[in-house]
Amino acid sequence: MLSRWRVGRSRKIFSSSDPFREVGDLAALSRLAVRKLTALALVLACSGVAVADVESMFDGGSAGPTRRRAIERSRKLLADVLELYPGTTVAVALEDRVIWSAGFGYSNVRRQVPVSSTTQFRIDRVSEALTAAALVRLSEEGRIDLDAPVQRYVPTFPEKNYPITPRQLAAHLGGIPALAPQRLLATHCSHPEDALRSFAGLPLSRLPGTRFLHSTPGYVLLSAVVAGACGGDFAACLQEKIFRPAGMTATTLDDPRAPAPRIAVPYVRGWLSMLAEAPPVDNSCQWGAGGFVSTAEDLARFGLALLRGELVKRESLPLLFSPQKTSSGESTGHGLGWQVGVDAAGRRRLVQSGRTIGGRSVVVLVPDSKLAVALLANVDGEHLDDHALKIAALFAEPE
């Protein structure tokens, strides 16, 4: 294992959420004016904060020339775009282990705490891949019928004019309205069924099975289905069925009443693209739709364990990875919890990504190469998907 610390310079500008202390001539100015003048001075001066870059794992002894080149090109790619993200972490798992894991920037800019391999980030929609895997695992065990009405597992959910099945929910074909996540943030939820109150009484947005529509509430309902089939405790079910078998030790629900121990400070960009700490949010009602925090290494291990048939049987992988079809036979381009496509070389590629307040996440799987790549950041920045796809393409090349 090789650990490396390097300190460089970044053009990122950070604005703390702490109140500005007025001194000297600035005391006569309004708080807003002070902030604007200070920000403008910083921009004109092109000042920045030092950025730490730590490579937390790299087994150089077993890496061939192709892998070494992929690592160096990936490091350069991420170093070149550090101004987009206050903190970023990447992990690459190949065949049977994590071969590269690195942290760039800061998990806490104000305190200059660098990102490490154990830093946890909000993963938003990547949570769906975890939930879908648990669903298929329970189906294999005979505890869930994918085509039964959801009321079999969640009796409190009101019946609609048309039946809704777990398979349809996992494929975003259930017709559940696509509400903004803010509709699920109004309260604290101790159980998935608590979150159903915000949309259970709404009519379906379309007939189940007729059209793909990404629905966060749909996966919240699916979380309740998984919990109901697994004995009532959603988090314990995911721990038993997915996290423990995959060796995921840092993945947990994002609960403000019991914060994750190594969570990165979430950031937002405001006026003049200045960074500020994100306002507090309660993601406890998102559950398996977007309510987890994790590390890049955990998610890379998850992807690898999935590809190796350690979480669900190999014969069940087509269920997760094959594009689902509408009732008219049209392909949705999505499996259960994954977007399905091919890369420039024609290799099958599975992608799941998310963006939320103070978080950006991407996981890429290339089954033919037995490859899993995870890339996380602590701001809702742009282009992270592009970076993850480029890194996956580099590592998918054979030695």
N, C-alpha and C positions, 0 to 999 in steps of 0.2 A: 504494500500500500504506500502510495506516495502522496504526501501532503505538501501543498505549495501556496505561499501567500505572495501576492504581488499588489503593489499599490500604484495606481495611476491617477489620471485626472479625467474628469468627466465634465461636460458642459451642462449637466443637470442643475436646475435651480430648485432649492427646497424652501418651502414656507411652512414653518411650524404653526400648529394651531394655538400656541400660547399667545396671550395678549401681548401687544407691542408696548414696550416701556418708553414713554415719551420723555426726552431729555433735551436740555438746552433750547435752541430756537424752535425745535420741532414741537415743543409743548403747546404752542399756540395753534397748531394745526389739528384738524379733526383726525380721528383714528383712521377713517377711510383714506384721507389724503396722505397720511403718513405711510400707509401700506402701499399705496400706488406709487409714491415717490421712491420708496425703498425698493419696490419691485423693479421700477424703471431703471434705477441706478444699478441694480444687480444685472439686469439684462444688458445695459450699455457696457458694463464692465466685463461681461462674459465670465463672471465668476462662477465657481462650481465647488462641489465637494469631492473629496478623494473617494475613489471607489475601490473596494477590496475585491480581489478575485482569488478564491481559494479552490483548488482542485482537491476534492476530498477523497476521491478514490480513483486509482488507475493502476491496474496490474500490468506494468510494462513488460514483464518477463514473458508473457504469453501472447502479446499483441503482435500480429504480423504487420508488414509494411502498409497494407491497405487500411487496416484499422488505425494505425498511427497517423496516417494522412487524414483519415476521417476525423479523428480527435482534434488534430491541429486546425483543420479547416473549420470545424464546428466552433472551436474556441475563438478563432478569429472572427467568425460570423457574429457570435454573441458579443464579443468585445467591441465590435464596430457599431453595435446598436444599443449600447448601454444607456445612451441618453433617453431612450424610449421608456425604460423601466427603472425604478429605484432598486429593485432586487429581482433576480432571476435565478432559477435552478434548473438543471437538466440532468437526466439520467438515461442511460442507454443499456438495455439488457439484450443479450444475444445468446441464443441456444440454451444455456443453463444458468446464467449468472449475470449480474450487473457488471459491465466491463468499464464503464466510465460514468462518473458522477461529479458535477461541479456546481459551485455557487458563484454568482456574479453580483456585485453591488451589495446593498444593505437590506437587511430585514427591518432595521430601525435606523433611518437616516440621521435623525437628530442625535441619537446616542452613538452613531457609527458602529452598529452591531452588524457584522458581515453575515451574509447568507451562508449557511452551511448545508450539509447533506441532510441534517435533521430538522431544518426549518420547515414549518408547516404553512401551507397556503390555502386560501379558499379555492375550491375546484369547480364549483357551480355545476354545469351540466355533465361534467365527467362523472358525477355521482350516478347518472343514469346507467352507465356501463356496469357499475357495481351492482345496482339494483336489478338490472336485467340478468346478470349472471346468477344472482341469488334466486331469481324467479325460475330460471331454467334448472338450477340445481334442485329446487323443491319439486319441480315437475318430474325430474328423474326419480326422485324418491317417492313419487305417488302422492305428494301432499298438496299439489295444486294441479287442477285440470285447466290447461291454458284456454280452453274454449267454453268453460262454465261461466255463468253470470257472476259478476263480481260480488253480488250479494251473498253468495255462498260463503265468502270469507270476510265480508264486511256487511253484516246484516243491517247496520244503521244507515248505510247509504241508500237513499230513496231510489226506487225503481223508476226508470224513464220509459218513454214510449217504445223504445227499442232496447234489447239487451246489449250490455257491454261486457266484453270478456277481458281477462288479463292479457291475452295475446294482443288484442287490439290496443290496449293501453300502452304496452311495451313498444308497439310499432307506431305510436302516435296516430292511430286510426280509430280511436275510441269516440271521437266527436265531443270530447270534453272541451269547454271553451278555453281559449288561450289567454288567460288573464295575466296581467303584468305581475312580476314577483312581489311588488309592493302590496298587492291585495292579500298576500299571505304573511305580511310582516306586521300586521296591526296588533298582534298579541303574541304571547309565548305559548308554545305547544309542548306538552309533555308526552303526547302520543300522536301518531299519524292521524287518528280519527279526529283529534282536536282541530286539525287544519282543514278538515273537510267542510266545516261549518261555513267557510268563506265562499264556497261554490256549490255545495250539495244541492241547493234549491234552484240553481240556474238551469234553464233548458239546454239541451244539447245544441251545439253550434252547427252540426250537420249529422246526417245518418251515420252511425258507426260503420266503419269499413269502406266508406265511399271516397274519402279523400284524406291525404296526409296533412296534418296540421300539428306542428309542435305545440305541446301543451304541458306547461309546468304542473298545473293541477292534475293532469292525467297521471303523471308519475308520482304525485303525492298520493293519489288514490291507489296506485299500484303499490306504494310503500305500505299502505294499510292492508292491502291484499297479502303481501309478503308477511307482514306482522301477524295477521290473522291465521295464516296457514302454519306459522312457525311458533305459535304459542303466545303471541301478544307483544313481544319485545323486539322491535325492529332492529335496534342497534346490536342486541345480543345475537340475533339471527345472522346478521351480516358478519359479525365477529366469528361465529362458529362455521358458517358455510363458505365464507370468502376470505376474510382477513387472515385468520389463523393459518389455513392451508397454504395461502400465498406468501406467508412470512411478512405480512404487513403489520408493522408495530406502531405506526404513527398516524394511522387514519382513524378519525373519530368525527362525531357530529359537531357542527359549529354551534355551540351553545354558550351564549354570553353569561349564563349563570354558572357555568363550569368551563371557563376558557381553556383551550388547548395550551399545553405548557410551553410550546415553542412556536407559537403562531407569529407570522410576520405581521408587522404593522401594515394595515391596508391604507393605500393612498389614492387620492383623486387628483386630477389636474384641473386647475381653475384659470383665473385671469393670467394672460401671458404664458400659459402652460406651466405655471408654477405648481409645484407639488404641495399638497397639504394632506394632513392625516384625514382619512375618510371619517364622516360622521358615524356614530355607533348605529349598527343595525342588528336586528334579531332575526337570524336565519333559521331558528329552531322549527319553523313551520314548513320548511322546504323538504326536509327528510331526504328521501332518495331521489328527489328531483333536482337538488342542488345544494343540499345542506351539509356536505362533508368538507373537512379540511384534510390535507394529506401532504406527503412529500413526493418529490419526483422519483426517488428510489422506490418508495412503496408502490407507486402507480406503474413503474416499469416492471416491478416484480409481479404485480397483478396481471399485466398484459402477458408476460412470459408464462406464468402459471396457467393462464387461460389457453394459450396456444399449445401448451404441453399436455393438455387434458387433465390437469390436476385439480381444477375447480368444477368443471363439468366434463362429461365424457366426450371423447373426440367426435363421436358420431352426433353429438348435440351441437357442435360448433356451427354447422350450416344453419341451424335455427337462429343463432345469434348473428351470423355474418352474411346471410343471404338477404338480398333485397326483398322486402315484403311487397305484396300486391294488394291493390284495392279490390273491391268487389267486382269491378269491371275488368280486372286483369292488368291494370296499369302498374308498372313498377314504381315504388316510392323512392328508390335509391338508398333506403335505410333498412338495416336489419333491426334487431332488438337491442337498442342502446348504442348502435354504431352507424355512422355513415359509410356506405360501401362504394369503393371506386378502384381505380388502378393508377399507378404512377407512370412516369414518362417511359419507363422500360417495360410497361405492360404487366407489372406485378400487381396482384391484388393487394389493396390497402384499405385498412379500417381506421377511421378517424372519429374521435369524439372531442369536442372542445366546449369551453364555457367562458363566459365573461360576466362579471358581477361587480358590485361596488368593492373596489379594492382588491380585485382578483382576476387573473386571466389564466387559462389552463388548456393544454392540448395533450392528448395521448394518441400516438400513431402506432399501429400494428402492421407488420408485413409478414403474413404467415409463411410464405415460401422461404423467407430468410430467417425465420424464427427470431424476429426482431421486434422489440418494443421500445419506443422512445416517449419520454414524458418531459414536458417543458412547462414551467409555472412561473408566474410573476405576481407581484403584490400591487399592481395597478391595472386598471382596465385599459391596457394599451393596444395599439394596433400591430398587425403583422406577426404576432406570435405564431399563428397557424403556419404562415409561410416559412418561418424559421424552423419550426418542427418538421415540416415536410422536407425541407432541404437537408436537415440533419439525418432524417430517416433515409433519404435517397443515398447519402454518402455511406452510411453503414450497411445498407442493403446490398452493396456491391460485394461479390464473392472475393475471398482472399486470392 
